[in-house]
Amino acid sequence: MTTARQVAIAIAIALTPIATANTAAQDLVITNARVVDVTNGTVSEPTTVVVEGGRITVIAEDAANLPEGAATVDLMGRYLAPGLLDAHVHVSSIADARRALLSGVTTMRSMGTSHYVDVGMRELQAAGYLDAPQYLAAGYHVRPPAAEAFFQDHPELGHLYGQDVRGEEAVRAMTRAIVSRGVDFVKTNATERAGLPDTDPRRQFYSEAELRAIVEEARTAGIPVAAHAHGDAGARAAVEAGVRSIEHGTYISPETLATMVEMGTYLVPTIAIVSDLTIPGGDYDNAVLNIRGRHMLPRVREMARSAHEMGVKIVAATDTGYGPESTTTLAHELIEFAGIGMTPLEALRSATTTAAELFGLEGRVGAIAPGLEADLIVLEHNPLDDIAVVQDVLMVVSDGRVVVQRGDWPGQRPVS
């Protein structure tokens, strides 16, 4: 039987990309690049990277048989690293998606939008129409107070409107509806949110049985589940139910972290956005949230430090919409990771190779190697010496195309 996801992929393949300078992949020769190898933690001497048809084809000191008509960029000894993967965003507009891309994020996982905007943006980007990071979609959250917009998209579940979506039968029905729209992940809320002043982030929403029903229903379509969870009871129930990742995890106990290690559950702690709660402006600007953020921030840092020491697989994310008022980028999360004891290499892996594993995209993105998609960033200094340099991305290459080139590049004109 053909699944909704297969139908969506078929549509994307059938679409013919618009062949314009804004969207078409270009053959590209990048010279004098110090290539950051995130798999073995080394940096090359100045070398040449060849990109053809949106993929890396050659990495060599003396590359021969270069593609005719290729654009050439001389990095003059600057550092070439993989494009960053953001594992938790709420991006629902083209302008916001482009802001994410220009910050160095070349792949992102949506963790909630209305009206399946993320599914539509994924297909537009995959077909070459949209200047944005590669997108993984989740649609709506499976949660007790379902979003009102969900019932506008799924009137067939109108009998659940105006009531909490609870019980194994109800959560299975909601999960089936979301999966039918071709999502890449299903997101559920195991606990209440932290970003609303009238919620209790420790409070458990769903039982292990309900969470297991969600996981099992999604699994029938080959879709993994991500669970929002701040409190320990909700997080533990989600881990035991078999979710692929825990989002946030502020109050998770060492016992639950040990279970995560045993089961291979990923942790996406989103520390930097908790810091955003504590300051004016940004995505949150509320007195109650400011107070909450000040007691949550040391807790989530302590939890993430313990998780790292215990060997939990940690993935970087912003939990932002990359809107015009947003003040958090993925670089800030990597700096937080350095603060909990990660080496610069471990922090960089959390936004490249480890994130690619979580997404199921290993072998496609997250590293620099022949055959992989040409999603790249250029940095002035070595990120394996100081991860903070990822705050200043000088160039972004997405699907083999230079989308931004910042700063003074003597002797050459910008490619884009």
Disulfide bonds with the S-S distance in Angstrom:
none
